[in-house]
Amino acid sequence: MPDLLEEHESVTLGSSNAIASSSPENGALGRELSEEVQDPAGDMDLFDEDSPYSEITRSLEGRPSIGDEGIESVPLPLPSISQSSSENRWSDTTPYPSKKKIHSWIQLPNGNWELGKIISTSGTESVILLPDGKVLKVKAESLVPANPDILDGVDDLMQLSYLNEPSVLYNLQYRYNQDMIYTKAGPVLVAINPFKKVPLYGNDYIQAYKCKAIESPHVYAITDTAIREMKRDEVNQSIIISGESGAGKTETAKIAMQYLAALGGGSGIEYEILKTNPILEAFGNAKTLRNDNSSRFGKLIEIHFSETGKISGANIQTCKFTAEFVVKTISLIPFEVF
Ligand SMILES: Nc1ncnc2c1ncn2[C@@H]1O[C@H](COP(=O)(O)OP(=O)(O)OP(=O)(O)O)[C@@H](O)[C@H]1O
């Protein structure tokens, strides 16, 4: 799987929590890649000596099936675990994927992750078959376990059995290929910038999230939770949007505001709040190498609600980090400014 998400930026977004967007560092995996093996066939070993179940399987092989008349039933010998074999088991540090001869991720010297099939392991080395037919001999400890196919494209990364860098990237890419740009990571929403129109927004979607007819991860869902918890607990809520330049933070904030306006609207103030975006962008945005419409300032948007749950006002603070920290406040209450 070449270039996992190499081209795409991502944004993380969470409700009422400090969210940090992290990019897991590439480990030493792949640097361990060594020689190529020409004929791995002789190394194929289908019987797993290390499996704790292999002895039971062998015992059951001669077991008569129910209904076999005239055959004397013989009590099945229970597998005995001697002190030394149990010690061996715990002292065996062979990585799990190598032991079970399953699929595993391997990082190639160019940094790309590839999903390969382990065909044999001896000592600390494993022979792995790549999708393009290449066979590599690698350090068994450099293999990163892959999740079973059934977990491909799960809504929430927390559902993955193995939470490692290639598995997370693969899951995000799998969903992205189907225009599912949002994925949950527990309470955090990860958004991959599609850089194209995706059919995920608009009134129909807003209504569907409002009545909980759709449960797929979405900015609307995060915003909906924030509104509901604000009303239920009567406590201010925060949505923190972070990501690198061009990741889609400004667009994501606008999508969240769209949802808030649709739910808490009625007085007309919501449209005035939405209209502040082009004005702020006209003054504070510039074209950069990373983003044609890059905000050159940070933004803290406060949206105030009345007791009835309707939007009653807003306050937008822009901030710029320079040698001297400057905070400029644009008050949108009472709106005469615009
Ligand atoms: N959900 C989306 N759907 C379609 N296109 C998007 C989406 N999010 C972002 N984009 C595209 O990506 C571009 C950059 O997004 P945006 O300006 O929001 O990034 P940013 O993280 O705010 O960047 P900066 O920090 O430089 O201001 C947008 O102009 C838009 O073309």
The ligand as an SDF file (V2000), in Angstrom:
LIG
                    3D

 31 33  0  0  0  0  0  0  0  0999 V2000
  -14.4160   19.5480    4.2640 N   0  0  0  0  0  0  0  0  0  0  0  0
  -13.8540   20.0250    3.1560 C   0  0  0  0  0  0  0  0  0  0  0  0
  -14.4030   19.7680    1.9500 N   0  0  0  0  0  0  0  0  0  0  0  0
  -13.8390   20.2230    0.8110 C   0  0  0  0  0  0  0  0  0  0  0  0
  -12.6950   20.9660    0.7680 N   0  0  0  0  0  0  0  0  0  0  0  0
  -12.1100   21.2570    1.9380 C   0  0  0  0  0  0  0  0  0  0  0  0
  -12.6490   20.8110    3.1960 C   0  0  0  0  0  0  0  0  0  0  0  0
  -11.8250   21.2530    4.1760 N   0  0  0  0  0  0  0  0  0  0  0  0
  -10.8590   21.9360    3.5640 C   0  0  0  0  0  0  0  0  0  0  0  0
  -11.0180   21.9560    2.2300 N   0  0  0  0  0  0  0  0  0  0  0  0
  -10.1290   22.5900    1.2150 C   0  0  0  0  0  0  0  0  0  0  0  0
   -8.8590   22.8190    1.7990 O   0  0  0  0  0  0  0  0  0  0  0  0
   -8.5120   24.1970    1.7280 C   0  0  0  0  0  0  0  0  0  0  0  0
   -7.7330   24.5740    2.9780 C   0  0  0  0  0  0  0  0  0  0  0  0
   -8.5780   24.4810    4.0980 O   0  0  0  0  0  0  0  0  0  0  0  0
   -8.5290   25.5440    5.3090 P   0  0  0  0  0  0  0  0  0  0  0  0
   -8.3100   26.9050    4.8010 O   0  0  0  0  0  0  0  0  0  0  0  0
   -9.7080   25.2870    6.1580 O   0  0  0  0  0  0  0  0  0  0  0  0
   -7.1960   25.0440    6.0480 O   0  0  0  0  0  0  0  0  0  0  0  0
   -6.6290   25.5680    7.4330 P   0  0  0  0  0  0  0  0  0  0  0  0
   -6.2920   24.3720    8.2420 O   0  0  0  0  0  0  0  0  0  0  0  0
   -7.5510   26.5510    8.0430 O   0  0  0  0  0  0  0  0  0  0  0  0
   -5.2820   26.2550    6.9370 O   0  0  0  0  0  0  0  0  0  0  0  0
   -4.4920   27.5050    7.5870 P   0  0  0  0  0  0  0  0  0  0  0  0
   -3.9930   27.0640    8.9250 O   0  0  0  0  0  0  0  0  0  0  0  0
   -3.3750   27.7210    6.5960 O   0  0  0  0  0  0  0  0  0  0  0  0
   -5.4480   28.6380    7.6300 O   0  0  0  0  0  0  0  0  0  0  0  0
   -9.8270   24.9270    1.5820 C   0  0  0  0  0  0  0  0  0  0  0  0
   -9.6650   26.1560    0.9120 O   0  0  0  0  0  0  0  0  0  0  0  0
  -10.6550   23.9540    0.7790 C   0  0  0  0  0  0  0  0  0  0  0  0
  -10.3550   24.0740   -0.6030 O   0  0  0  0  0  0  0  0  0  0  0  0
  1  2  1  0
  2  3  1  0
  2  7  2  0
  3  4  2  0
  4  5  1  0
  5  6  2  0
  6  7  1  0
  6 10  1  0
  7  8  1  0
  8  9  2  0
  9 10  1  0
 10 11  1  0
 11 12  1  0
 11 30  1  0
 12 13  1  0
 13 14  1  0
 13 28  1  0
 14 15  1  0
 15 16  1  0
 16 17  2  0
 16 18  1  0
 16 19  1  0
 19 20  1  0
 20 21  2  0
 20 22  1  0
 20 23  1  0
 23 24  1  0
 24 25  2  0
 24 26  1  0
 24 27  1  0
 28 29  1  0
 28 30  1  0
 30 31  1  0
M  END
$$$$
